[in-house]
């Protein structure tokens, strides 16, 4: 398996995150769920938890759940 060069990793990661986010959004919508991308997270703290190296990136989380009923 050939690794993506360091200079191109952010671009590839962004494209992959967009594809994953789109699939999660489509799944959530088809099941009556609400979802949102959470981009403002403490990436350094999350990267430290599993012991990722400095050149690995954490994708933004994509929570899903039942939307609140609006009265």
ABEGO torsion letter per residue (X at the ends): XBBBBAAAAAAAAAAAAAAAAAAAAAAAAAAGBBBBBBABBBAAAAAAAAGBBAABBBBBBBBBBBBBBBX
